[in-house]
Amino acid sequence: MTKRPPFEIGSAKVPAGTRMVVDLPVSVLSDHTPVNLSVEVIHGARPGPAVFVSAAVHGDEVIGVEIARRLLRSPQLKGLRGTLLVVPIVNAFGFLNRSRYLPDRRDLNRAFPGNAGGSLASRLAHLFLTEIVLRCDLGIDLHSAAVHRTNLPQIRITPGDPVLQELGRAFGAPVILTSPVRAGSLRAEAKERGVEMLLFEAGEGLRFDEIAVRTGVAGILRVLRHRRMLPAKGISQPKSLPVVASDTSWLRAPRGGLLRTFRGDGEAVEKGAVMAAVSDPFGETDTEVTAPFSGLIIGRAVLPVVNEGDAIFHLARVSRPDAVGAAMVENLDHHSNDPLFDEDEII
């Protein structure tokens, strides 16, 4: 059998059947410290698709970095077919500063396709797109909610794409949310260039969440198995099918004050159910927040201090909301004896 050619990226050549961390120069800080886009390339001995996994496009979304770390130490990757590119930290500037944005206050996920001679955000977007995204057939981009919010584990896909629907089901997150792409986003540019993209949302900015991390790692391994890049051994199937949502709405604080929430992530609520109350610091007023329709909580605020109009619950219309909470518990229990998820990893 003819040996596969090496995978070339930047100035490096990764031989078939090996793995290597490659540093792609991005910029130099004002104190002369170099900044790189670092990617671990796992180039399988046997041919197959090329897939990238990326995290921390927003620098404060650290949960994806932990998912990438655990993925890279997964023993299942030893049997990889094709090529896997893992970028644990895309936005190193924001990660170091614990910030969503780049130093120029731009959002990297609105800077694609970028420009090699443009702003810092534009240059980084161009480098990531050309060296990572366009070298692949499929990408899985890992995100969390912003600071002071949390998201139920969910896969977001472009509406009307049967391939992405199939991949979303293979991932096995509790919810698949169909949402239009936004101009300048990685998902929009990938779609334009013919690269399939899954976006995984889970947890809170600047925090770890064990359920979200386990869901993310298991989901990526399932997608790689689905693409026949990994053998089935050691990769579990989700016990329950995800629910699909295409219509969501943010519930906002009716007034400023102290927020007391009565419902949590993944809970099903009936129309008119009391979900929270906002009170003034003296306890003289108490304004209830009720569900405008029956649905499933897929995101919520975790900061108890709110101003009028702040987003406090993200509610989705789904066909069977009661199934989601049970599915999350079942799938987590299913991994409790998996060596990939040992007790030392519990946060």
Helices and strands as residue ranges (DSSP letters): E 7-9, E 12-14, E 18-28, E 34-43, E 46-55, H 63-72, G 75-79, E 81-87, H 92-97, G 108-110, H 120-131, G 133-135, E 138-143, E 149-157, H 162-171, E 175-178, H 186-192, E 196-204, H 210-226, E 243-252, E 257-261, E 268-269, E 274-279, E 286-290, E 295-301, E 305-306, E 311-318, H 322-334, G 339-341, G 343-345
